[in-house]
């Protein structure tokens, strides 16, 4: 009996976690749009005459938007893990499952949906944030090309800026690999 009460408490916690991840998934694009809009406004409005500062701001915006994309995908991953745990508890307690994914809806419910109800908001948000990342990258490249053609940015400055971005990407990839390796080592012990 006590095990069932513990499972019920864990199930309630899973429902709260699901709601939390859902809130994060809906809030991240709003925050990203606000900050990226400010960055674009600053780069092409306030700093339009200062090309290096504008490029630096665009690089920061690119890194920020990619980070938000990764965060959104991570929230979606944890939400799916929470759903899987909820399904296990529902099976154990013999509860009717909450329909949280399209695959879990009945055929009748699926037939009633309109075209837009078939889309996944999480996937759309992820695609939109990734689009912001690509757009900022293109604006950054445009600003650099404009600066090199206009003689404002030397080739060495361009090389240093690209090297800094490349080193940052390498750092993130290596850091991720090290964390993953440590996690695998800890799990195997």
Secondary structure as the mmCIF struct_conf table of DSSP 4:
data_model
#
loop_
_struct_conf.conf_type_id
_struct_conf.id
_struct_conf.beg_label_comp_id
_struct_conf.beg_label_asym_id
_struct_conf.beg_label_seq_id
_struct_conf.end_label_comp_id
_struct_conf.end_label_asym_id
_struct_conf.end_label_seq_id
HELX_RH_AL_P HELX_RH_AL_P1 UNK A 2 UNK A 41
HELX_RH_PI_P HELX_RH_PI_P1 UNK A 42 UNK A 46
TURN_TY1_P TURN_TY1_P1 UNK A 47 UNK A 49
HELX_RH_AL_P HELX_RH_AL_P2 UNK A 51 UNK A 93
TURN_TY1_P TURN_TY1_P2 UNK A 94 UNK A 94
HELX_LH_PP_P HELX_LH_PP_P1 UNK A 95 UNK A 98
BEND BEND1 UNK A 101 UNK A 101
HELX_RH_3T_P HELX_RH_3T_P1 UNK A 102 UNK A 104
BEND BEND2 UNK A 105 UNK A 105
HELX_RH_AL_P HELX_RH_AL_P3 UNK A 107 UNK A 112
HELX_RH_3T_P HELX_RH_3T_P2 UNK A 115 UNK A 118
BEND BEND3 UNK A 119 UNK A 119
HELX_RH_AL_P HELX_RH_AL_P4 UNK A 121 UNK A 150
TURN_TY1_P TURN_TY1_P3 UNK A 151 UNK A 151
BEND BEND4 UNK A 152 UNK A 153
HELX_RH_AL_P HELX_RH_AL_P5 UNK A 155 UNK A 188
#
